[in-house]
Amino acid sequence: MSDQPAHLLIVDDDERIRDLLKRYLMKQGFMVTAARDAAQARRLLSGLAFDLMVLDVMMPGEDGVALTRWLRGELATPVILLTARGEAKDRITGFEAGADDYLSKPFEPRELVLRINAILRRTPRPEADQTQQPVLMLGRLRYEIETGDLRDGSDPVRLTQTESALMKVLAARHGQVVSREALVDQLGRERGLGAEVAQERAIDVQITRLRRKLEADPRRPRYLQTVRGEGYMLTTG
């Protein structure tokens, strides 16, 4: 069984609920990615594998039931639906669409965690995607995702322990925004890193230092981008 934490996808158009769930579930030890609607969820699913998805039913545009129905034609990933509708007919509609569980709002976050864990216990973790790109090319730089080796041509580029941990997190989720909070959480778990790393201001400092090693012009970053109000994103450009 993988020693990596389960990766969850939360899809909810309510920013407050989405952020609260993300914070709580991360504190429970999960990796969490959040999407604001079905369209964004589809984009994330095109490049990432998740262990379980938590979908709000009442979303503008494509709702959670419709998204679940589409998912069942593409993936076997477990789905928990969240809804303010608690009537039996609504639950039946969700289950018929392919949901694994159904939780009515309002609910205790702890109950959601228990339901997630119950599903994960009986669901095999997905095999690693053998087609996943093992190398990221950042201009002249070559980054090995598995080993954390960064090279400029044949020359090694030395990273500090903190920079290496930062690259590992960003590379694992390249092409998507990683919040400062998520970076604080993930880096804080890295063995040997000091408590000073677990601060958002310290993350900004480390990002600036890492850019000096990745970018031709750190003041105009191409590969390690800032997404205003959201966090940072590593992209191959």
C-alpha positions as CSV (number, residue, x, y, z in Angstrom):
1,M,0.0,0.0,0.0
2,S,1.3,3.5,-0.8
3,D,2.7,5.5,2.1
4,Q,1.6,8.7,0.4
5,P,-1.5,10.4,1.9
6,A,-4.7,10.0,-0.1
7,H,-5.3,12.8,-2.6
8,L,-8.8,14.2,-2.5
9,L,-10.5,16.5,-5.0
10,I,-13.1,18.9,-3.5
11,V,-15.5,20.5,-5.9
12,D,-17.8,23.2,-4.5
13,D,-18.8,26.6,-5.9
14,D,-19.1,28.1,-2.4
15,E,-15.6,29.5,-1.7
16,R,-16.1,29.6,2.1
17,I,-17.2,25.9,2.3
18,R,-14.5,24.9,-0.2
19,D,-11.8,26.5,1.8
20,L,-13.1,25.2,5.2
21,L,-13.2,21.7,3.9
22,K,-9.8,21.9,2.4
23,R,-8.2,23.3,5.6
24,Y,-9.9,20.6,7.7
25,L,-9.1,17.7,5.5
26,M,-5.5,18.8,5.2
27,K,-5.2,18.9,9.0
28,Q,-6.5,15.3,8.9
29,G,-3.5,14.2,6.8
30,F,-5.0,14.2,3.3
31,M,-3.6,15.9,0.2
32,V,-6.4,18.2,-1.0
33,T,-7.0,19.9,-4.3
34,A,-10.0,22.1,-4.7
35,A,-12.1,23.2,-7.8
36,R,-14.8,25.8,-7.9
37,D,-16.9,24.1,-10.6
38,A,-17.2,21.0,-12.8
39,A,-15.3,22.6,-15.6
40,Q,-12.2,23.2,-13.4
41,A,-12.6,19.7,-12.0
42,R,-12.5,18.2,-15.5
43,R,-9.3,20.1,-16.2
44,L,-7.7,18.8,-13.1
45,L,-8.8,15.3,-13.8
46,S,-7.2,15.4,-17.2
47,G,-3.8,15.5,-15.6
48,L,-4.1,14.2,-12.1
49,A,-5.2,11.0,-10.4
50,F,-7.3,11.3,-7.2
51,D,-8.1,8.7,-4.6
52,L,-11.6,10.1,-3.8
53,M,-13.7,13.1,-4.9
54,V,-16.2,15.1,-2.8
55,L,-18.7,16.9,-5.0
56,D,-21.3,19.5,-4.1
57,V,-24.6,18.7,-5.9
58,M,-26.0,22.2,-6.2
59,M,-23.5,24.0,-8.5
60,P,-24.2,26.4,-11.4
61,G,-23.8,24.9,-14.8
62,E,-23.0,21.2,-14.6
63,D,-24.1,20.0,-11.2
64,G,-22.6,17.3,-9.0
65,V,-24.9,14.6,-10.1
66,A,-24.2,15.3,-13.8
67,L,-20.5,15.4,-13.1
68,T,-20.7,12.1,-11.2
69,R,-22.6,10.5,-14.2
70,W,-19.8,11.7,-16.5
71,L,-17.1,10.4,-14.2
72,R,-18.6,7.0,-14.0
73,G,-18.1,6.7,-17.8
74,E,-14.4,7.6,-17.4
75,L,-13.1,6.7,-13.9
76,A,-13.7,4.3,-11.0
77,T,-12.6,6.9,-8.4
78,P,-15.0,7.0,-5.4
79,V,-17.4,9.9,-5.1
80,I,-19.1,11.4,-2.1
81,L,-21.9,13.9,-2.9
82,L,-22.7,16.8,-0.6
83,T,-26.1,18.5,-0.8
84,A,-28.6,20.5,1.1
85,R,-31.3,18.2,-0.2
86,G,-31.8,15.2,2.1
87,E,-34.9,13.6,0.7
88,A,-34.8,10.0,-0.3
89,K,-35.5,10.6,-4.0
90,D,-32.5,13.0,-4.1
91,R,-30.2,10.4,-2.5
92,I,-31.5,7.7,-4.9
93,T,-30.7,10.1,-7.9
94,G,-27.2,10.5,-6.6
95,F,-26.6,6.8,-6.1
96,E,-28.1,6.0,-9.6
97,A,-25.6,8.4,-11.1
98,G,-22.8,6.4,-9.5
99,A,-22.0,8.1,-6.2
100,D,-20.5,5.9,-3.4
101,D,-21.9,7.9,-0.6
102,Y,-24.2,10.9,0.1
103,L,-24.0,13.4,2.9
104,S,-26.6,16.0,3.6
105,K,-25.7,19.5,4.7
106,P,-25.2,20.7,7.3
107,F,-22.9,17.9,8.5
108,E,-20.0,17.5,11.0
109,P,-16.7,17.6,9.2
110,R,-15.6,14.6,11.4
111,E,-18.4,12.6,9.8
112,L,-17.1,13.4,6.4
113,V,-13.7,12.2,7.4
114,L,-15.1,8.9,8.8
115,R,-17.0,8.3,5.5
116,I,-13.9,9.1,3.4
117,N,-11.8,6.7,5.4
118,A,-14.4,4.0,5.3
119,I,-14.5,4.2,1.5
120,L,-10.7,4.3,1.2
121,R,-10.3,1.2,3.3
122,R,-12.4,-0.8,0.9
123,T,-11.1,0.8,-2.3
124,P,-7.7,-0.2,-3.8
125,R,-5.4,2.8,-4.3
126,P,-4.9,3.6,-8.0
127,E,-1.7,2.3,-9.6
128,A,0.8,5.0,-10.4
129,D,0.4,6.4,-13.9
130,Q,3.2,4.8,-15.9
131,T,2.7,7.4,-18.6
132,Q,3.2,10.3,-16.2
133,Q,6.1,12.5,-17.3
134,P,9.1,11.6,-15.1
135,V,11.1,14.7,-16.2
136,L,10.2,18.3,-16.3
137,M,12.0,20.5,-18.7
138,L,12.3,24.1,-17.5
139,G,14.1,25.7,-20.4
140,R,17.7,24.5,-20.2
141,L,17.0,22.9,-16.8
142,R,16.0,19.2,-16.4
143,Y,14.3,18.2,-13.2
144,E,13.9,14.5,-12.4
145,I,10.6,14.1,-10.5
146,E,11.5,10.8,-8.8
147,T,15.0,11.6,-7.7
148,G,14.7,15.4,-7.2
149,D,17.8,15.9,-9.4
150,L,18.1,19.3,-11.1
151,R,20.6,19.8,-13.9
152,D,21.6,22.5,-16.3
153,G,22.7,20.3,-19.2
154,S,25.1,17.9,-17.6
155,D,25.9,20.2,-14.7
156,P,24.1,19.6,-11.4
157,V,22.2,22.6,-9.9
158,R,22.6,22.5,-6.1
159,L,19.4,23.0,-4.1
160,T,19.2,23.5,-0.4
161,Q,17.1,21.0,1.7
162,T,14.2,23.5,1.8
163,E,14.5,24.3,-1.9
164,S,14.5,20.6,-2.7
165,A,11.4,20.0,-0.6
166,L,9.7,23.0,-2.3
167,M,10.5,21.7,-5.8
168,K,9.2,18.2,-4.8
169,V,5.8,19.6,-3.8
170,L,5.5,22.0,-6.8
171,A,6.7,19.4,-9.3
172,A,4.2,16.8,-8.1
173,R,1.4,19.2,-8.9
174,H,3.0,21.1,-11.8
175,G,0.5,23.0,-13.9
176,Q,-1.8,23.7,-11.0
177,V,-1.8,26.4,-8.4
178,V,-0.4,25.4,-4.9
179,S,-1.5,27.7,-2.1
180,R,1.0,29.1,0.4
181,E,-1.0,27.2,3.1
182,A,-0.5,23.9,1.2
183,L,3.2,24.6,0.9
184,V,3.5,25.4,4.6
185,D,1.6,22.2,5.4
186,Q,3.6,19.9,3.1
187,L,7.0,21.4,3.9
188,G,6.2,21.3,7.6
189,R,6.0,17.5,7.3
190,E,9.4,17.1,5.7
191,R,11.8,15.5,8.2
192,G,14.5,17.8,9.4
193,L,13.0,21.1,8.2
194,G,13.0,23.8,10.9
195,A,9.9,25.4,12.3
196,E,10.8,28.6,10.5
197,V,9.8,26.9,7.2
198,A,6.2,26.6,8.4
199,Q,5.4,30.2,7.9
200,E,3.9,31.8,4.8
201,R,6.3,34.7,4.7
202,A,9.2,32.2,4.9
203,I,7.7,30.4,1.9
204,D,7.8,33.6,-0.1
205,V,11.5,34.0,0.7
206,Q,12.3,30.4,-0.3
207,I,10.3,30.9,-3.6
208,T,12.5,34.0,-4.4
209,R,15.7,32.0,-3.7
210,L,14.5,29.1,-5.8
211,R,13.6,31.4,-8.7
212,R,17.2,32.6,-8.8
213,K,18.2,29.0,-9.7
214,L,15.3,28.3,-12.2
215,E,14.8,31.5,-14.0
216,A,16.9,33.5,-16.6
217,D,15.2,36.6,-15.2
218,P,13.9,36.0,-11.6
219,R,12.0,39.3,-11.7
220,R,10.0,38.0,-14.7
221,P,9.5,34.4,-13.8
222,R,8.4,32.0,-16.6
223,Y,8.5,28.7,-14.8
224,L,7.8,29.4,-11.2
225,Q,4.9,31.7,-11.4
226,T,2.9,33.7,-8.8
227,V,-0.9,33.4,-9.1
228,R,-2.1,36.5,-7.3
229,G,-4.3,35.7,-4.3
230,E,-3.9,32.0,-4.7
231,G,-0.3,30.8,-4.5
232,Y,2.4,29.5,-6.8
233,M,2.5,27.3,-9.9
234,L,5.4,25.4,-11.5
235,T,4.9,25.2,-15.2
236,T,7.1,24.0,-18.1
237,G,6.1,27.1,-20.0
